[in-house]
Amino acid sequence: MREKDVDRTQSATRTTGRKLDRAIIMVMALALVWFAWDKFGSQIAEQGGTVQNVDSPAPTVAPAEPTSGTPGKSIAVLPFVNMSNDPDQEYFSDGLAEELLNRLAKINELRVAARTSAFQFKGQNLDIAEIGRQLKVDNVLEGSVRKAGNRVRITAQLIDTKSDRHIWSETYERELVDIFDIQEEISNNIVDALKVALNVDETAALARAQHPTQNAEAYELYLQGRYAWRQRHEENILKSIDLFEEAIALDPTFARAHEALASAWAILPAWSNKVDNKQSMQQAKPAAMEALQLDATLPEARAVLAEAAFDQHQWATALAEYEQAIKDNPRNPTLHQWLGEALTSLGFLSEGLEELLIAYELDPASPVINQSLVWTAAMNREDELAFRHIEIAKGIG
């Protein structure tokens, strides 16, 4: 079913599109069956609130391994070190590194290690060669941030993991209002440094990510919210919701703040006994729709709409939303994870496992993806694969 040495993420959009075309047709038929059963009082087997079907054929699947891609065309962005006297400024250094990662991920010919995998090295003292080996990347971007008031001092350096050679380094001292210009400069300098390897002008791809808001204060609130959101747990997610709402109040056209707000509401029920899925989606869905009105390519917002449709048993709509989200952002591991879980819960066990293996290729150090793989592999009767990912998840933990 899967060749271990093939980088399937290169054709993830095309593969997913064909898969979903078939699945949507099958889901429409499934929806008719479900409606008939529901109408006449029959009970569909449920686990975790979604339909389960363990009768799908069990495929033989080799364990997914992240591939290195074309030499010179892969990079990991490590978390930037917070050099500020205030440890509470950690959100800013982490946020800056993540923003750079997201910008570089828009370059079609550059494979960028996912955030979870790259950020696992935070606080560790591993050499660059070992990091490159574990992440299977040829280049690493690392740096530090010192923030004092409205002044920031950012140092960034690009390193070849094979030779430990510094390809490029630069220091920026600016006012905080120039943060988008700094991100743009760093991203463009990295592309220039890798120009020979890339052999393509990607300035247009980078331009699409510029200036998500003109309000520097709103942007800081957004970074603080994302930092809190990543910590999970009820109090952190609620804090992130407040921060995203403050950012939106300062700039109602800040599309990514609306998207982040939708995501925060969408995951809250998983961490809270006070809010159920129905209540959360009443908040998440309008935020997602507003985000897409402002920017139709935002993947998390579209995934939230997919989840909302899924909760209402509008399965064909949900899968179509996932298909569009992955078309817009084919290398987003969370999208493949959520789609894999959705397909699995609808009974498409082998298709769900394939999507989760793509998610794993893109983000092999994600505990959540590995845990989902354990469950889905077990449902596919792939016991060896399930146990392998139990060990991986334990190692990450």
Summary of the structure (lengths in Angstrom):
residues: 397
radius of gyration: 21.3
end to end distance: 29.6
largest distance: 69.4
contacts: 1317
relative contact order: 0.12
helix: 60%
strand: 11%
